[in-house]
């Protein structure tokens, strides 16, 4: 992964006078860890300096050249969303590329968050200068790596032997299931191979376990509870579950997140007075099973730190989170106590998100939770909801007794009056709750990310009677270019009260991240916008970015229009697409996917034109590879014209169609022109055309 590249490929190569501080980012402790890591190596730094002051001092030359490496930075981005006033942002502004450098490593699915972070730093992202990607494996390469793992574990025939057809189908199916959008994270291959090293590599094994995702759950079950499980693992099965549970992130997040100290994990395992057994458990989870890994909360790992209390641990990889959560939930459901714990966690999650009485445990659930679970193990949210539920049920029980007494002592008329009063009270209370819920949802909508607007609009539907007046007021009062006014306008589209033309204009200036969400919410009113958008696309006086964004909208709204046959139009769109910022390429490429067949020709012209800039041709290669990923003939034509820089990305795509590629290559060879050698061949074997041709065919076959 990217961490290994930096640790093994970069840090050892730095000059001796360069101080390198390696920090694993966390949601809340990144800044203190950087400070502690720097103070370890620069003990003369004044104690009263904060992170920003320390970075400013280093920039001015205190301590020589410093490189700060922030790994797993998605942890910080997930919690902070790159606030401009964050201390870390202010500190990194001090990096000058001379005495003070910073390297930030982020997972590719946090690309937009990373782009916002760089924008907060006022640093433009320039590929090849301050931005580089570490690509994942494609599926064919992942299958090759998985084959090597199988050979190493003895589950596949060793070289020069070849897997059987059944084993090959298993490898290809597993690689495909482990892929996300055609790419495979390398650590997933290692973990998958580890989980299956003792089982036959056949399609039946994959199907029996429920696919690649199910393998993780089955591996955990067999490791701790199976008949053939290691006795040491079975001995620690309950303690291992508690340790793994304490390391899981919050419900709704698949980021490995939580970091726990040696002492915290020992308490969670119940081994407070048994350090020897706890060390055995850690050896199993870390050294043998590789489910957890040590990490240094002070920002710089050392091999000399032998104090167990100073050690911290976290899950090895995000990939483990869904399987662990599923396995732990299954085991909890097997007991009454576990089911009560799950019910409490479910209720606490609902009530924490919406603190309303209807989300409290019922009286029966509250009683079972009190009887079957240990109060000392409740989390703070669980303690709060149980206290609240106790008070509510106590009041309700008292009122119920009072009503029973009134019914027993009063006349039939008095009983009816009491019931009517109760009904009016409940109706009034429900009205107040609905109005409050509508206000809460409206405020959430106005302040939400645009990607969440559609979900909140759906939640608003039962509360429209109270929400719509607030939405109209917010739309009228918010600034014209604000997200709040845009979100209010989108929410009002269903009622017919929205200004469709306003929202349509905003679609042409929203960010690439917002664009697909606004476009999809507007789709029901597209008939009112299509003609205006075509007018904008055709108007050369309009801003180029605005014309391009209108074309991206029309790619979805009017993909069958004859306008797309206009060569000038498609050249305009293709030319702008290859000139966008690197972080914007994928969103706009996906927006134009419905008209990709029209764009292939102008993009291919850019790809083949050596006079175009390096970035434009590289972007054209990326887009063509994606648009033609299932078209072997189209990919072959491009590969045939590729230069040495652009060959590899397209050849990797073509390799997925090896059989068709070989047919096309042999056909091309058969049409090769007759010519006369005027120079002696460099290799005596090259006396005919057959030698290089056979070599090329073998390369495709391999």
Buried (B, 14 or more C-beta within 10 A) or exposed (E): BBEEEBBEEEBEEEEEEEBBBBBBBBBEBBBBBBBBBBBEEBEEBEEEBEBBBBBBBBBEEBBEBBBBBBBBBBBBBBBBEBEEEBBBBBBBBBBEEEBBBBBBBBBBEBBBBBBBBBBBBEBEBEBEEEBEEEEBBBBBBBBEBBBEBBBEBEBBBEEEEEBEEEBBBBBBBBBBBBBEEBBBBBBBBBBBBBBBBEBEBBBEBBEEBEEBBBBBBBBBBBBBEBEEBBEEBBBBEEBBBBBBBBBBBEEEBEBBBBBBBBBBBBBBBBBEEBEEBBBBBBEBBBEEBBBBEEBBBBBBBEEEEEEBEEBBBBBBBBBBBEBBBBBBBEBBEEEEBBBBBBBBBBBBBBBBEEEEEEBBBEEEBBEBBBEBBEEEEBEEBBEBBBEBBBEBBEEEEEEEEEBEEEEEEEEEEEBEEBEEEEEEEEEEEEEEEBBEBBBBBBEBBBEBEBEBBBEBBEBBEEBBEBBBEBBBEBBEEBEEEBBBBBBBBBBBBBEEEBBBEEBBBBBBBBEBBBBBBBBEBBEEBBEEBBEBBBEBBBEEEBEEEBBBBBBBBBBBBBBEBEBBEBEEBBBBBBBBBBBBEBBBBBBBBBBBBBBBEBBBEBBBBBBBEEEBEEBBBBBBBBBBBBBBBEBBEBBBBBBEEBEEEBBEBBBBBBBBBBEBBBBBBEEBBEEEEEEEEEEEEEEEEBEEEEBEBEEBBEEBEE
